[in-house]
Amino acid sequence: MVNPLLNRREFINATAAAGATLLLNGCKSDSDQPAAVAHKSSLNTLNVALVGYGEEGKVLLESLLNIEGVRLVALCDIWDYHLNEGARYLQKMGNEVRTYENYEDLLAKEKDLHAVLIATPDFWHAPMTNTCLKAGLHVYCEKMMSNTIEGARSMVKTMRETGKLLQIGHQRRSNPRYLFTMNRLLNEAKFCGRLTAAQAQWNRAVKEDFGWPKKYEMPASTLAKYGYKDMHQYRNWRWYKGLGGGPLSDLGAHQIDIFNWWLGTPPKSVIGSGGLDYYKNHDWYDNALVIYEYPLDQGVARASYQVQTTTSAGGGYFEMFMGDEGTIKMSEDPSLCGIFREARATEVSWDDLIQKGYARAKPVTGDATKVDVRETAQLAEYEIPVFFNKPPHQPHLENFFNTIRGTAKLNCPADEAFTSEYVIHKANEAIAAEKRIAITAEEVRA
C-alpha cells in the first residue's frame, strides 16, 4: 500500500552546492523540530480512519497512500456509492478497509485507531471533531473548521480539554516552498522591504453543479437524517448557507490564511462586495472581493482577495506580498511563483541571494532601458529554488503523523487556524452587511 518516504534531497533542487545546506534548513519551520517537551513515540504503524470520501477525501487518500507507517483501516461515508467506490479502489491497491455509514458506529467498533481524518461538509466538522477528540483520538480536519464561529471555537476548546492533537487542513503551512520563502526571503533577507500591500486570487470558470447517478440516489430519509434537503444540496453543499461558507471558505480560506500567517497578525478590519450574479439556484454569492487592513509595525498594509467563479482569467491562483523594495509571488503551482526586485532597491543583493541558494536567475525578456520616464523601471525577476515532488497535501499530513509520534510540532493547530477562519467568517458578514467591519485582537483568540 505504501511507498518509502521521499528524503529531503528529493524535496529540494538547489541551484548551487554552496547554498544547498542553507536551502535545506530554509524549508524547515520551528514546527519541523521536536518540541522541547515531546518524546519519541514507539508507534511504528498508525491506524487511521477517513471520514468523508467526496472530492476532498479522495485528495487526502492519494497523499495518505504515499506515507510510510500509516495504515488506513476504516472508511466512512453516508453515500453507498462513494463508500463502495472507495473500498473497491483501496482493494485494488492491496488495502482492505472496513466501511461505515455513520461515524459514531465507526468509533464504537474500531478500537485500535490512533487518528481520524475528517473530509466531510463544513457543518459536520465541529460535531465529528469534538466526538473524535473526546474518544481519545487525534484529528486532522479539513478547512473550514466549521461553518460557524461558535463551532470552530468549540473545536479549540475540546482540543485543549482532551490534550489531543487537532491539525486543520491549511496545507500550505507545511509546503516546503512556502516555508522556505517565508523564513529565508521574507523574514531573514527582508526581500520586500517595507510591506505595503498583499493581493491574492483564485478564479474558476463557469461549471455545472455536481450531479449524481440517479440509480444511486440516496433515500429522502437518509438525506434528512444527515442534514440535507435533497441530493442536489448534498452534492453541492458548498453553495448552501447552513452547510458551507461559499467561495470565500471553499477557495479563499487557504489564501486568506496565508495573509495572516505571513503578515504575522490578524487584520483590524474588512470590507467586501459580492453577489449572486450568475448562479440563481445557490444561496452563496458567485463572486467576491474583500479588502483587509493589517496593522504592521511600519504602517498599515492592505490585502485584497478576490474569488471569481464565472471566469478562469487572471493568471491562476496565487498570493502576492508587495513592498517598497520587492514582491514575492506564491502559489501551489510552482510555475506561478517568483520574486521581483524593484529598481530602487538597495538592501537586497541578487548576488548574495544566489550565493546563499535563496534565488535562481531567470532571464528577463525585453529592453529595460526603453521605459517612459513616467513609468516604473522594469522589475528584475528571479525564481524561488525550491521544488518537491509530492502531492500538495502530503507534507501537511506527514507533519500531523510525525507530531503524533512526538518528532514534530503541528504546523497548523486549531488555535492558530481559528484566527484565520474567524476573519473569513467576518468577510462574509461584511459582504452581507455592505459595510466595513472592525476586528479586534481579542475577538480572534479562541
C-alpha positions in Angstrom: 0.0 0.0 0.0 2.8 2.5 0.9 5.8 3.8 -0.8 9.0 4.7 1.0 9.2 8.3 2.3 10.9 10.7 -0.1 14.0 12.1 1.6 14.8 15.8 1.9 17.2 15.8 -1.1 14.2 14.8 -3.3 12.3 17.7 -1.8 14.7 20.3 -2.9 16.5 21.2 -6.0 19.1 23.8 -5.1 20.8 26.0 -7.6 24.3 25.8 -6.2 26.2 23.4 -3.9 27.2 26.2 -1.7 23.6 27.1 -1.0 22.2 23.6 -0.6 22.6 23.3 3.1 21.1 26.7 3.8 18.3 25.9 1.4 17.5 22.7 3.2 17.3 24.5 6.5 15.2 27.2 5.0 12.5 24.8 4.3 12.1 23.9 7.9 9.9 25.8 10.3 10.1 25.7 14.1 7.3 23.2 13.8 9.5 20.8 11.9 11.7 20.4 15.0 10.9 18.2 18.0 9.0 20.1 20.7 11.0 20.7 23.9 8.6 18.5 25.9 8.0 15.9 23.2 9.2 12.4 23.4 9.6 9.9 20.6 6.7 7.5 20.3 7.2 3.8 19.9 4.4 3.7 17.3 5.7 2.2 14.2 2.3 2.0 12.4 -0.5 4.4 12.9 -4.0 3.2 12.3 -6.3 5.8 10.9 -9.8 6.2 9.6 -11.0 8.5 6.8 -14.5 10.1 7.3 -15.8 11.5 4.1 -14.9 10.2 0.6 -16.0 13.0 -1.6 -13.8 15.3 -3.6 -11.5 16.3 -0.8 -11.5 12.9 0.8 -10.1 11.4 -2.4 -7.4 14.0 -2.5 -6.4 13.2 1.1 -6.4 9.5 0.3 -4.0 9.8 -2.6 -1.5 11.6 -0.3 -2.1 9.1 2.5 -1.2 6.2 0.4 2.3 7.6 -0.1 3.1 7.8 3.5 5.1 5.1 5.2 4.0 3.8 8.6 0.3 4.8 8.3 -2.4 2.2 7.7 -6.0 3.1 6.7 -8.2 0.6 8.4 -11.7 2.2 8.1 -13.6 4.4 5.6 -16.8 6.2 6.4 -19.3 8.0 4.1 -23.1 8.3 4.2 -23.5 7.6 0.5 -23.1 3.9 -0.5 -22.0 5.0 -4.0 -18.9 6.8 -2.5 -18.3 4.2 0.1 -18.2 1.3 -2.3 -16.1 3.2 -4.8 -13.5 3.9 -2.1 -13.5 0.4 -0.8 -13.0 -1.1 -4.3 -10.2 1.4 -5.1 -8.4 0.5 -1.9 -8.8 -3.2 -2.5 -7.1 -2.8 -5.9 -4.3 -1.0 -4.0 -4.0 -4.1 -1.7 -5.6 -2.4 1.2 -8.7 -3.9 2.8 -10.8 -1.5 4.9 -13.9 -1.8 7.0 -16.7 0.5 5.8 -19.3 2.5 7.8 -22.2 4.8 7.0 -22.1 6.5 10.4 -19.0 7.9 12.1 -20.3 7.1 15.6 -20.6 3.4 14.6 -17.1 3.6 13.3 -15.8 4.9 16.7 -17.8 2.3 18.6 -16.3 -0.6 16.7 -12.8 0.5 15.8 -10.8 0.0 19.0 -7.2 0.3 17.6 -7.4 3.7 16.0 -4.8 6.4 16.6 -6.3 9.2 14.4 -9.2 10.2 12.2 -9.1 12.3 9.0 -12.3 14.3 8.5 -13.2 15.5 5.0 -16.9 16.0 5.3 -19.0 19.1 4.6 -18.2 22.0 6.9 -21.3 21.8 9.1 -20.3 18.3 10.2 -16.7 19.3 11.2 -17.4 20.5 14.7 -19.6 17.7 15.9 -17.4 15.0 14.3 -14.1 16.5 15.5 -15.3 17.1 19.1 -16.7 13.5 19.3 -13.4 12.0 18.0 -11.2 14.1 20.3 -13.4 13.1 23.3 -13.0 9.4 22.2 -9.2 9.9 22.7 -8.2 10.2 19.0 -6.0 12.7 17.2 -7.8 14.5 14.4 -6.8 16.0 11.1 -9.8 18.1 9.9 -10.1 19.8 6.6 -10.8 23.5 6.5 -13.1 25.3 7.1 -13.0 24.3 10.8 -16.8 24.9 10.9 -19.5 26.7 9.1 -19.9 28.9 12.2 -17.5 30.8 14.5 -19.1 29.0 17.5 -18.5 25.6 16.0 -14.8 26.4 15.3 -14.4 27.8 18.8 -15.8 24.6 20.3 -13.2 22.5 18.5 -10.4 24.5 20.0 -12.0 24.1 23.5 -12.2 20.4 23.0 -8.7 20.1 21.8 -7.4 21.8 24.9 -9.6 19.8 27.3 -8.7 16.5 25.8 -5.0 17.2 25.2 -5.3 15.5 21.7 -3.9 16.9 18.5 -6.1 18.8 16.1 -4.5 19.8 12.7 -6.5 21.9 10.3 -6.0 21.3 6.6 -4.4 24.6 5.6 -1.8 22.6 3.8 0.3 25.5 2.5 1.7 25.8 6.1 3.6 22.6 5.5 4.6 23.3 1.9 8.4 23.4 1.7 8.3 26.3 -0.8 6.1 28.4 1.4 8.2 27.7 4.5 11.5 28.4 2.7 10.3 31.7 1.2 8.7 33.0 4.4 11.7 32.1 6.6 14.5 33.0 4.3 13.3 35.7 1.9 10.5 37.5 3.7 11.8 37.4 7.3 15.6 36.9 7.1 16.5 38.7 3.9 13.7 41.3 4.3 13.3 40.9 0.5 10.2 43.0 0.2 11.5 45.9 2.3 8.6 47.6 4.0 5.4 45.6 3.2 2.7 47.9 1.9 0.2 45.5 0.3 -0.8 42.0 -0.4 -3.0 40.5 -3.1 -4.4 37.0 -3.8 -7.0 35.4 -6.1 -8.5 32.2 -7.1 -10.7 32.3 -10.2 -12.6 29.4 -11.8 -14.5 29.1 -15.0 -18.3 28.5 -15.0 -19.1 24.9 -14.5 -22.2 22.9 -13.9 -23.2 21.8 -10.4 -22.3 18.3 -9.4 -24.8 15.6 -10.5 -25.2 12.0 -9.4 -26.2 8.7 -11.0 -30.0 8.5 -10.5 -30.0 4.9 -9.7 -27.7 5.5 -6.7 -29.7 8.4 -5.3 -30.0 8.4 -1.5 -33.4 7.9 0.1 -35.0 11.2 1.4 -35.0 9.8 4.9 -31.2 9.3 4.8 -30.6 12.7 3.4 -32.8 14.3 6.1 -31.0 12.3 8.8 -27.7 13.9 7.9 -29.0 17.4 7.3 -29.7 17.7 3.6 -32.9 18.7 1.8 -32.2 16.7 -1.4 -29.4 15.2 -3.5 -28.6 18.4 -5.2 -27.9 20.1 -1.9 -25.9 17.1 -0.7 -23.7 17.1 -3.8 -23.3 20.9 -3.9 -23.3 21.7 -0.2 -20.6 24.4 -0.5 -23.2 26.7 -2.1 -25.8 26.5 0.7 -25.9 28.5 3.9 -26.0 26.4 7.0 -23.9 23.7 5.3 -20.8 25.6 3.9 -19.5 29.1 3.6 -19.5 29.8 -0.1 -16.4 30.6 -2.3 -14.6 32.6 0.4 -14.5 29.5 2.7 -14.1 27.0 -0.2 -11.2 28.7 -2.0 -10.4 31.8 -0.1 -9.8 30.1 3.2 -6.4 28.8 2.1 -5.1 32.1 0.8 -6.5 34.4 3.4 -4.8 32.1 5.9 -1.5 33.0 4.1 -2.2 36.7 4.7 -2.4 36.1 8.5 0.5 33.7 8.6 3.0 35.8 6.6 2.0 39.2 8.0 2.1 37.8 11.5 -1.0 39.5 12.8 -4.8 39.4 12.3 -6.4 42.3 10.3 -8.0 45.2 12.1 -10.9 45.5 9.6 -12.5 44.0 6.5 -14.8 45.4 3.8 -16.2 43.4 0.9 -18.5 43.1 -2.1 -20.1 40.1 -3.6 -23.3 39.0 -5.3 -25.4 36.1 -6.5 -24.8 37.3 -10.1 -24.7 34.2 -12.2 -26.0 31.0 -10.5 -29.6 31.5 -9.5 -30.0 28.2 -7.7 -27.4 28.8 -5.0 -27.5 30.6 -1.6 -24.0 31.9 -1.6 -22.7 34.6 -4.0 -20.7 33.6 -7.1 -18.0 36.3 -7.0 -16.4 38.2 -4.1 -13.8 40.9 -3.5 -12.7 41.7 0.1 -10.0 44.1 1.5 -8.4 43.6 4.9 -6.3 46.2 6.8 -3.3 44.8 8.6 -1.7 46.9 11.3 2.1 46.3 10.8 4.9 47.9 12.8 5.8 50.2 9.9 2.3 51.1 9.0 -1.0 49.7 7.6 -0.8 47.1 4.8 -3.9 46.4 2.8 -4.6 42.9 1.5 -7.2 42.3 -1.2 -8.6 39.0 -2.1 -10.9 38.0 -5.0 -12.6 34.8 -5.9 -14.5 34.6 -9.2 -16.5 31.5 -10.1 -17.5 32.8 -13.5 -14.1 33.2 -15.2 -10.8 31.5 -15.1 -8.9 34.6 -16.3 -6.5 36.5 -14.2 -3.4 34.4 -14.2 -4.3 31.4 -12.0 -4.4 31.2 -8.2 -1.7 32.9 -6.2 -0.7 35.2 -3.3 1.5 38.3 -3.7 3.3 40.2 -0.9 4.4 43.6 -2.1 6.8 46.0 -0.5 8.8 49.1 -1.5 11.8 47.0 -2.5 10.4 43.8 -3.8 7.5 41.5 -4.4 7.0 37.8 -3.6 4.5 35.8 -5.6 3.5 32.4 -4.3 1.3 29.5 -5.4 0.9 25.8 -5.1 1.6 25.9 -8.8 5.4 26.4 -9.0 5.2 27.9 -12.5 3.4 30.9 -10.9 6.0 31.6 -8.2 8.6 34.2 -8.5 10.4 37.1 -6.7 10.6 40.6 -8.2 13.1 43.3 -7.2 12.4 47.0 -7.6 15.0 49.0 -9.5 15.3 51.3 -6.5 16.1 48.5 -4.0 19.4 48.8 -2.3 19.1 46.5 0.7 18.9 43.2 -1.2 21.7 41.9 -3.4 20.8 39.3 -6.0 24.4 38.0 -6.0 24.2 37.4 -2.2 20.8 35.7 -2.5 22.1 33.4 -5.3 25.2 32.6 -3.4 23.1 31.6 -0.4 20.8 29.5 -2.6 17.9 31.7 -1.9 17.2 32.7 -5.5 18.0 31.5 -9.0 18.5 33.7 -12.0 15.7 33.9 -14.5 16.3 35.6 -17.9 14.3 38.8 -18.3 13.0 39.4 -21.8 12.5 42.9 -23.3 14.6 46.0 -23.2 14.6 47.5 -19.8 16.3 50.7 -21.0 13.3 51.7 -23.1 11.0 52.8 -20.4 8.9 56.0 -20.5 10.1 58.4 -17.8 6.6 58.3 -16.3 6.7 54.6 -15.8 8.4 52.5 -13.2 11.5 50.7 -14.4 11.2 47.1 -15.3 11.3 44.7 -12.4 14.1 42.1 -12.1 12.6 38.6 -11.8 14.2 35.6 -10.2 13.0 32.1 -9.3 12.5 30.5 -5.9 14.8 27.5 -6.0 12.6 25.0 -4.0 10.8 22.2 -5.7 9.3 19.0 -4.3 7.6 16.0 -5.9 4.8 15.2 -3.5 1.1 16.0 -3.7 0.3 19.3 -2.0 -1.4 17.8 1.0 1.2 15.1 1.7 3.7 17.3 3.7 0.9 18.6 5.9 -0.3 15.0 6.7 3.2 13.9 7.3 3.6 16.8 9.8 0.4 15.6 11.6 1.6 12.0 11.8 5.1 13.0 12.9 3.6 15.1 15.7 1.6 12.1 16.9 4.9 10.2 17.1 6.5 13.1 19.0 9.1 14.1 16.4 7.5 17.4 15.3 5.0 20.1 16.3 1.8 20.8 14.4 2.2 23.4 11.6 -1.5 24.4 11.8 -3.1 23.5 15.2 -6.7 24.5 15.6 -6.0 27.5 17.9 -3.8 29.1 15.2 -6.2 28.2 12.4 -9.1 29.8 14.3 -7.7 33.3 13.8 -7.7 32.9 10.0 -11.1 31.2 9.9 -12.6 33.9 12.1 -11.6 36.7 9.7 -13.0 34.7 6.8 -16.4 34.5 8.6 -16.1 38.2 9.1 -15.6 38.8 5.4 -18.8 37.0 4.7 -20.5 39.2 7.2 -19.1 42.4 5.7 -20.3 41.4 2.2 -23.8 40.7 3.6 -23.9 43.9 5.6 -22.4 46.0 2.8 -20.2 47.8 5.4 -16.7 47.8 6.9 -16.4 45.5 10.0 -13.8 46.2 12.7 -11.9 43.2 14.1 -10.1 43.3 17.4 -7.1 41.2 18.6 -9.1 39.9 21.5 -12.0 38.5 19.5 -9.8 36.5 17.1 -8.4 34.5 20.0 -10.2 31.1 20.5 
